[in-house]
């Protein structure tokens, strides 16, 4: 009888498979880029890899509950979060500064400007409140030109009951950062 019960329990548990893993991006590839031809003299803006706190820079989609971080059981970022943020910033800046060649990749030439972004906080809490704090610098290749430094804090509210809701809230925060950076006038 015990063996039959064990086989029955095993059969029941194997039928309770977890939902499939879902992978998410911040949507950078869907942002339309300037398709016009730029002159050969167009300045290049290199968006350096964004830095995030180590505990965030993974593929885990996280929610903060006080001092505890809860990982989504079925959702993951398609790449490390820092890469997704870098790609989204570059896509927005490519759209907002159409006279620049905006890239995240190294080029043979020295870029006119380099954007360095450090995100010190990017939290979503269980109530749906999101917060992002960052500082950034536009660094000209000409060492005689000043570095433009700035910082900002951004908040948004949304649903965090689903992974797609967490993705939308994260994207909203990063897009607020991108809009603030884009509002400055770059000086090559």
Secondary structure, DSSP 8 states (H G I E B T S, - for coil): -HHHHHHHHHHHHHTS-----EEE---GGGS----S---TT--EEEE---B--TTTSSSEEEEEETTEEEEEEEEEESS-HHHHHHHHHHHHHHHH-TTSEEESS--SS--SEEEEEEEEEEEEBTTSEEEEEEEEEEEESSTTS--EEEEEEEEEE---SSHHHHHHHHHHHHHHHHHHHHTS----
